[in-house]
C-alpha cells in the first residue's frame, strides 16, 4: 500500500537538513543538487487521494420482513449503521462498504 506525504512538509524538512548540514555557505554543487531534488518534488505528479473519514458503527435492530412469526409480528435482527452515511449492514467490518469510512472511532 502506498503512503502519502505532504509536499510542503518534505520540502521544509529537506531545507532544515541542508541548513544544519551546511552551516557554512554550501558548496555550489551541493546547493544545486538540493535545489534539483526540491524541484523534482514540486513537479512530481500528485496522487489522487481523499482524506480518511473516521467513524463508528451504530448498533440497531432491523425488522426482518421475510421472517414473520405466526402471529404476524416481525422478527428483529441485530445490525449496524455507518455513523457517516447511514448504510446498514448485518456484520461489522473495518470500513463502510458504501462510503469507505474507516470504522476506528470508539463508540460514544
BAMARDO-136299 format. One record per residue (C-alpha): residue in one letter; chain; x negated, y, z negated. Coordinates in nm, 3 decimals. Layout:
<node type="A" mol="A" x="X" y="Y" z="Z"/>
...
END
This chain:
<node type="X" mol="A" x="0.000" y="0.000" z="0.000"/>
<node type="X" mol="A" x="-0.129" y="0.343" z="0.089"/>
<node type="X" mol="A" x="-0.188" y="0.608" z="-0.172"/>
<node type="X" mol="A" x="-0.126" y="0.975" z="-0.103"/>
<node type="X" mol="A" x="-0.317" y="1.270" z="-0.242"/>
<node type="X" mol="A" x="-0.279" y="1.644" z="-0.242"/>
<node type="X" mol="A" x="-0.488" y="1.808" z="0.030"/>
<node type="X" mol="A" x="-0.533" y="2.115" z="-0.194"/>
<node type="X" mol="A" x="-0.643" y="1.905" z="-0.493"/>
<node type="X" mol="A" x="-0.915" y="1.721" z="-0.298"/>
<node type="X" mol="A" x="-1.028" y="2.048" z="-0.138"/>
<node type="X" mol="A" x="-1.066" y="2.208" z="-0.484"/>
<node type="X" mol="A" x="-1.244" y="1.900" z="-0.624"/>
<node type="X" mol="A" x="-1.498" y="1.898" z="-0.340"/>
<node type="X" mol="A" x="-1.564" y="2.272" z="-0.376"/>
<node type="X" mol="A" x="-1.622" y="2.235" z="-0.753"/>
<node type="X" mol="A" x="-1.860" y="1.944" z="-0.699"/>
<node type="X" mol="A" x="-2.052" y="2.141" z="-0.437"/>
<node type="X" mol="A" x="-2.084" y="2.437" z="-0.676"/>
<node type="X" mol="A" x="-2.202" y="2.205" z="-0.954"/>
<node type="X" mol="A" x="-2.448" y="2.022" z="-0.730"/>
<node type="X" mol="A" x="-2.585" y="2.331" z="-0.558"/>
<node type="X" mol="A" x="-2.638" y="2.568" z="-0.850"/>
<node type="X" mol="A" x="-2.888" y="2.749" z="-0.635"/>
<node type="X" mol="A" x="-2.785" y="2.863" z="-0.291"/>
<node type="X" mol="A" x="-2.706" y="2.548" z="-0.094"/>
<node type="X" mol="A" x="-2.934" y="2.438" z="0.186"/>
<node type="X" mol="A" x="-2.777" y="2.529" z="0.518"/>
<node type="X" mol="A" x="-2.743" y="2.168" z="0.636"/>
<node type="X" mol="A" x="-2.574" y="2.058" z="0.311"/>
<node type="X" mol="A" x="-2.337" y="2.354" z="0.322"/>
<node type="X" mol="A" x="-2.232" y="2.285" z="0.681"/>
<node type="X" mol="A" x="-2.179" y="1.915" z="0.606"/>
<node type="X" mol="A" x="-1.940" y="2.006" z="0.324"/>
<node type="X" mol="A" x="-1.761" y="2.258" z="0.548"/>
<node type="X" mol="A" x="-1.722" y="1.985" z="0.814"/>
<node type="X" mol="A" x="-1.572" y="1.745" z="0.558"/>
<node type="X" mol="A" x="-1.329" y="2.011" z="0.431"/>
<node type="X" mol="A" x="-1.234" y="2.095" z="0.789"/>
<node type="X" mol="A" x="-1.164" y="1.727" z="0.864"/>
<node type="X" mol="A" x="-0.940" y="1.705" z="0.556"/>
<node type="X" mol="A" x="-0.748" y="2.016" z="0.664"/>
<node type="X" mol="A" x="-0.699" y="1.884" z="1.018"/>
<node type="X" mol="A" x="-0.614" y="1.524" z="0.925"/>
<node type="X" mol="A" x="-0.259" y="1.425" z="1.018"/>
<node type="X" mol="A" x="-0.034" y="1.429" z="0.713"/>
<node type="X" mol="A" x="0.155" y="1.113" z="0.619"/>
<node type="X" mol="A" x="0.533" y="1.117" z="0.638"/>
<node type="X" mol="A" x="0.625" y="1.062" z="0.273"/>
<node type="X" mol="A" x="0.906" y="1.165" z="0.042"/>
<node type="X" mol="A" x="0.895" y="1.234" z="-0.332"/>
<node type="X" mol="A" x="0.979" y="0.937" z="-0.553"/>
<node type="X" mol="A" x="1.316" y="0.964" z="-0.729"/>
<node type="X" mol="A" x="1.302" y="0.810" z="-1.078"/>
<node type="X" mol="A" x="1.635" y="0.683" z="-1.212"/>
<node type="X" mol="A" x="1.805" y="0.410" z="-1.414"/>
<node type="X" mol="A" x="2.082" y="0.152" z="-1.375"/>
<node type="X" mol="A" x="2.416" y="0.230" z="-1.542"/>
<node type="X" mol="A" x="2.590" y="-0.082" z="-1.674"/>
<node type="X" mol="A" x="2.955" y="-0.109" z="-1.563"/>
<node type="X" mol="A" x="3.226" y="-0.370" z="-1.514"/>
<node type="X" mol="A" x="3.384" y="-0.429" z="-1.174"/>
<node type="X" mol="A" x="3.733" y="-0.564" z="-1.115"/>
<node type="X" mol="A" x="3.686" y="-0.875" z="-0.901"/>
<node type="X" mol="A" x="3.990" y="-0.881" z="-0.671"/>
<node type="X" mol="A" x="3.907" y="-1.233" z="-0.547"/>
<node type="X" mol="A" x="3.923" y="-1.383" z="-0.895"/>
<node type="X" mol="A" x="4.280" y="-1.324" z="-1.012"/>
<node type="X" mol="A" x="4.377" y="-1.504" z="-1.329"/>
<node type="X" mol="A" x="4.710" y="-1.694" z="-1.317"/>
<node type="X" mol="A" x="4.897" y="-1.415" z="-1.496"/>
<node type="X" mol="A" x="4.791" y="-1.161" z="-1.232"/>
<node type="X" mol="A" x="4.518" y="-0.987" z="-1.431"/>
<node type="X" mol="A" x="4.189" y="-0.909" z="-1.266"/>
<node type="X" mol="A" x="3.866" y="-1.068" z="-1.384"/>
<node type="X" mol="A" x="3.593" y="-0.822" z="-1.481"/>
<node type="X" mol="A" x="3.239" y="-0.880" z="-1.361"/>
<node type="X" mol="A" x="2.930" y="-0.709" z="-1.503"/>
<node type="X" mol="A" x="2.737" y="-0.491" z="-1.264"/>
<node type="X" mol="A" x="2.530" y="-0.176" z="-1.235"/>
<node type="X" mol="A" x="2.549" y="0.163" z="-1.065"/>
<node type="X" mol="A" x="2.249" y="0.359" z="-0.939"/>
<node type="X" mol="A" x="2.207" y="0.672" z="-1.151"/>
<node type="X" mol="A" x="2.110" y="0.868" z="-0.840"/>
<node type="X" mol="A" x="2.357" y="0.773" z="-0.565"/>
<node type="X" mol="A" x="2.619" y="0.561" z="-0.746"/>
<node type="X" mol="A" x="2.561" y="0.249" z="-0.533"/>
<node type="X" mol="A" x="2.695" y="-0.063" z="-0.705"/>
<node type="X" mol="A" x="2.503" y="-0.390" z="-0.746"/>
<node type="X" mol="A" x="2.559" y="-0.711" z="-0.942"/>
<node type="X" mol="A" x="2.193" y="-0.757" z="-1.037"/>
<node type="X" mol="A" x="1.926" y="-0.505" z="-1.130"/>
<node type="X" mol="A" x="1.628" y="-0.455" z="-0.901"/>
<node type="X" mol="A" x="1.323" y="-0.226" z="-0.925"/>
<node type="X" mol="A" x="1.466" y="0.006" z="-0.655"/>
<node type="X" mol="A" x="1.816" y="0.105" z="-0.541"/>
<node type="X" mol="A" x="1.887" y="-0.071" z="-0.209"/>
<node type="X" mol="A" x="2.078" y="0.232" z="-0.077"/>
<node type="X" mol="A" x="1.875" y="0.542" z="-0.172"/>
<node type="X" mol="A" x="1.541" y="0.388" z="-0.272"/>
<node type="X" mol="A" x="1.532" y="0.545" z="-0.620"/>
<node type="X" mol="A" x="1.275" y="0.379" z="-0.846"/>
<node type="X" mol="A" x="1.454" y="0.237" z="-1.148"/>
<node type="X" mol="A" x="1.190" y="0.309" z="-1.411"/>
<node type="X" mol="A" x="1.367" y="0.558" z="-1.639"/>
<node type="X" mol="A" x="1.471" y="0.427" z="-1.979"/>
<node type="X" mol="A" x="1.850" y="0.411" z="-2.014"/>
<node type="X" mol="A" x="1.970" y="0.718" z="-2.206"/>
END
